[in-house]
Amino acid sequence: MSLHARSDVVSVSVPVESGGCGQAHIRPVINGAPAKDWVLDCFACEQFLRADIAASGNKKLRTVNENAGMKLADRYVGLWGSTVNTVPETPDEEKKREFDEQASVTKNAASTAEAFAEIGNALKGNQQLMGKFMELQAALLAQQLQPREISSAEIPETVLVHDGYNSRSCQDCGTDIIRAEGQKGALPIRCPDCRQAARRASNKAYADRKSGKVA
C-alpha cells in the first residue's frame, strides 16, 4: 500500500518511537521543480500517517475558507490521501477551485441569458415577419373581393342546343326558334320574318301564274 501527499507537503519524517522508520522522506524534484504527485512507499511511516487520514474523515476537499463559518480545527482535513482522488486540497487550490466554479456559474448564466436574448430576438423577428405576411394576405384577399367591370370578351358565349321540341333553327336563316310558355303543337320551321318572306314569294308566284307571266 502507499499514500499520496498533498501538493504543499515537501517532506515527512516519522520517528521510530512513533512507529515510523525514522528517516526523512522528501518530495522528488523533476527538472528543477517539485513533482506534482508524490507517492510515499514506506510501510512503517504509512501506519502512522494513516491516522491523519482517519482524523480527517478521508475527505478530499478542504474547507479552509473562512466564509464557511468553521473553526480552523474543524476546517482541517489532513495532508494525505489513500488514492489520488482523495488527496486533500491546499488552501490555494481550494480558493482557485471556488473561483473557477463561481466563474463557470457566472459564464454559464451569461451564456444562458445571451441564448434567451437570441431566442427572444428570433421570436420577435418571426412575429414581425408573420405580421407582414398576414398584411400581404389581407391585401391580396381584398383585391380579389373588390368588384370590377367585366368586359364582353370575358363573358362566355352561350350555345343553345336544340332538341326539336322546345327549340329549333329556322330552316332559311338559322335563327333560333324557341317555344313560348304555354305554346302547343310543333314549332314552325321558319322564323316570323322568313315566314312572311316565304308568304310574299308564294303570293307573288301565284299572281304571276294567274296573269300568265309564268308558263
Order of alpha helices (4+ residues) and beta strands (2+ residues): beta-beta-beta-beta-beta-beta-alpha-alpha-beta-alpha-beta-beta-alpha
